[in-house]
Amino acid sequence: MISNEKLQKIKFVITDVDGVLTDGLLHYNEHGEALKSFHVRDGLGIRMLMEHGIQVAVLSGRDSAILRKRIADLGIKHFFLGKLEKESACFDLMRQVDVTPEQTAYIGDDSVDLPAFAVCGLSFAVGDAPSYVQDCADYVLERQGGKGAFREMSDMILTAQGKTDVYATAQGFLKTVENMSQ
């Protein structure tokens, strides 16, 4: 288990996409990538973090119109797409939002994410990540990629920061929704 102290310091979350926000399957037709499935709870987890002062960035080794649409729909301002070298990308993103590694969490699922695990203060692996990736993470989530893993992590962060009402009470959630619509 991660200490509340580490979770309380988090001001920035960087997430991988394929295998974290999606189940990792790539659906192609003759024109290229045709479909990606995102879990609605992960999207809400992203929005709840952002509405409560925790910035979120996307860092993906792939780039697609579908992914760009999802990023825009969620209002994510910081991202690097088509970037396989994630160590320097994490440092660049941290500089953009003016946070330290200790204030940064990363969530990933595969070998390409290991350099990011190494430079961020807190690392999460999705529940279906390979064992050698899980071994390098600070915390292994119960949920699989594309099945609410990001939301599991976001709830942990919000809980440690005393913001449980954001997702666990009607009034707390209504206040969050009101902020989202402004």
C-alpha positions as CSV (number, residue, x, y, z in Angstrom):
1,M,0.0,0.0,0.0
2,I,1.1,3.5,-0.8
3,S,1.4,5.9,2.1
4,N,-1.1,8.7,2.3
5,E,1.8,11.1,2.6
6,K,3.0,10.2,-1.0
7,L,-0.6,10.5,-2.4
8,Q,-1.1,13.8,-0.6
9,K,1.8,15.3,-2.5
10,I,0.4,14.5,-6.0
11,K,-0.4,17.6,-8.0
12,F,0.1,16.1,-11.5
13,V,-0.8,12.7,-13.1
14,I,0.6,11.5,-16.4
15,T,-1.2,8.6,-18.0
16,D,-0.4,6.3,-20.8
17,V,-3.3,5.4,-23.2
18,D,-3.3,2.0,-24.8
19,G,-3.5,-0.6,-22.1
20,V,-4.4,2.1,-19.4
21,L,-7.3,4.2,-20.7
22,T,-8.1,1.5,-23.2
23,D,-7.9,-2.3,-23.0
24,G,-4.9,-2.2,-25.3
25,L,-6.6,-3.7,-28.4
26,L,-6.1,-1.8,-31.6
27,H,-9.0,-1.9,-34.1
28,Y,-8.0,-1.2,-37.7
29,N,-9.7,-1.0,-41.0
30,E,-8.2,-0.2,-44.4
31,H,-7.9,3.5,-43.4
32,G,-6.0,2.9,-40.2
33,E,-7.2,2.9,-36.6
34,A,-10.9,2.8,-36.6
35,L,-12.0,2.4,-33.0
36,K,-10.8,2.8,-29.4
37,S,-12.9,2.1,-26.4
38,F,-12.5,4.3,-23.3
39,H,-14.1,3.7,-20.0
40,V,-16.5,6.5,-18.9
41,R,-15.4,6.1,-15.2
42,D,-11.8,6.8,-16.2
43,G,-12.9,10.0,-18.0
44,L,-14.8,11.1,-15.0
45,G,-11.8,10.4,-12.8
46,I,-9.7,12.6,-15.0
47,R,-12.2,15.4,-14.8
48,M,-12.6,15.1,-11.0
49,L,-8.8,15.3,-10.6
50,M,-8.6,18.4,-12.8
51,E,-11.5,20.1,-11.1
52,H,-9.8,19.7,-7.8
53,G,-6.4,21.1,-8.7
54,I,-4.6,18.0,-9.9
55,Q,-3.4,18.4,-13.5
56,V,-3.5,15.5,-15.9
57,A,-1.4,14.8,-19.0
58,V,-1.5,12.1,-21.6
59,L,1.7,10.5,-22.8
60,S,1.3,8.0,-25.6
61,G,3.6,6.1,-27.9
62,R,0.8,6.3,-30.5
63,D,-1.1,9.2,-32.1
64,S,-4.5,9.0,-33.7
65,A,-7.5,11.3,-34.5
66,I,-9.5,9.2,-32.0
67,L,-7.1,9.9,-29.2
68,R,-6.9,13.6,-30.0
69,K,-10.7,13.7,-29.9
70,R,-10.8,12.1,-26.5
71,I,-8.2,14.4,-25.1
72,A,-10.1,17.4,-26.4
73,D,-13.4,16.1,-25.0
74,L,-11.8,15.7,-21.5
75,G,-10.2,19.2,-21.7
76,I,-6.7,17.8,-21.2
77,K,-4.2,20.6,-22.0
78,H,-0.9,18.8,-21.7
79,F,0.0,15.8,-23.9
80,F,2.7,14.2,-26.0
81,L,1.5,11.7,-28.7
82,G,3.7,9.4,-30.8
83,K,6.4,9.6,-28.1
84,L,8.0,6.3,-27.2
85,E,10.9,7.8,-25.2
86,K,8.9,8.6,-22.1
87,E,11.7,9.7,-19.6
88,S,12.4,13.0,-21.2
89,A,8.8,13.5,-22.1
90,C,7.8,13.2,-18.4
91,F,10.5,15.8,-17.4
92,D,9.2,18.1,-20.2
93,L,5.6,17.7,-19.0
94,M,6.6,18.4,-15.3
95,R,8.4,21.6,-16.5
96,Q,5.3,22.7,-18.4
97,V,3.1,22.4,-15.3
98,D,5.8,23.5,-12.8
99,V,5.9,20.4,-10.5
100,T,8.6,18.2,-9.1
101,P,8.9,14.5,-9.7
102,E,7.7,13.9,-6.1
103,Q,4.4,15.7,-7.0
104,T,4.0,13.6,-10.1
105,A,2.3,10.2,-10.5
106,Y,2.4,8.0,-13.6
107,I,0.1,5.2,-14.6
108,G,1.2,2.7,-17.2
109,D,1.0,-0.9,-18.3
110,D,4.0,-2.1,-20.3
111,S,7.8,-1.9,-20.8
112,V,7.6,1.4,-22.6
113,D,6.4,2.9,-19.4
114,L,9.3,1.8,-17.2
115,P,11.4,4.9,-17.8
116,A,8.5,7.0,-16.7
117,F,8.1,4.9,-13.6
118,A,11.7,5.6,-12.8
119,V,11.5,9.4,-13.0
120,C,8.0,10.1,-11.4
121,G,7.6,10.2,-7.7
122,L,4.8,7.6,-7.7
123,S,4.1,4.9,-10.3
124,F,1.0,2.8,-10.8
125,A,0.6,-0.3,-12.9
126,V,-2.8,-1.5,-14.1
127,G,-3.9,-4.9,-12.8
128,D,-3.3,-6.8,-16.0
129,A,0.2,-5.4,-16.7
130,P,3.0,-8.0,-17.1
131,S,4.5,-9.1,-13.8
132,Y,7.9,-7.5,-14.7
133,V,6.1,-4.1,-15.1
134,Q,4.1,-4.6,-11.9
135,D,7.4,-5.4,-10.1
136,C,8.7,-1.9,-11.0
137,A,5.6,0.0,-9.9
138,D,5.0,1.5,-6.5
139,Y,1.5,0.2,-6.6
140,V,-0.4,-2.4,-8.7
141,L,-4.1,-1.5,-9.2
142,E,-6.8,-4.1,-9.0
143,R,-8.5,-2.9,-12.2
144,Q,-7.3,-3.7,-15.7
145,G,-6.5,-1.2,-18.3
146,G,-9.6,0.2,-20.0
147,K,-11.7,-1.2,-17.2
148,G,-11.5,1.6,-14.6
149,A,-7.9,1.4,-13.5
150,F,-7.4,5.2,-13.9
151,R,-10.5,5.8,-11.8
152,E,-9.2,3.5,-9.1
153,M,-6.0,5.5,-8.9
154,S,-7.8,8.9,-9.0
155,D,-10.1,7.8,-6.2
156,M,-7.0,6.9,-4.1
157,I,-5.4,10.3,-4.7
158,L,-8.6,12.2,-4.0
159,T,-9.2,10.2,-0.8
160,A,-5.7,10.8,0.5
161,Q,-6.2,14.5,-0.1
162,G,-9.4,14.6,1.9
163,K,-11.6,15.0,-1.2
164,T,-13.7,11.8,-0.9
165,D,-17.0,13.8,-1.1
166,V,-16.1,14.6,-4.7
167,Y,-17.1,11.1,-5.8
168,A,-18.8,9.6,-2.7
169,T,-21.6,12.0,-1.9
170,A,-24.4,13.5,-3.9
171,Q,-23.6,17.1,-2.8
172,G,-19.9,16.8,-3.4
173,F,-20.4,15.4,-6.9
174,L,-23.0,18.0,-7.8
175,K,-20.5,20.7,-6.8
176,T,-17.9,19.1,-9.0
177,V,-20.4,18.8,-11.9
178,E,-21.3,22.5,-11.5
179,N,-17.6,23.4,-11.8
180,M,-17.2,21.2,-14.9
181,S,-20.0,23.0,-16.7
182,Q,-18.5,26.5,-16.2
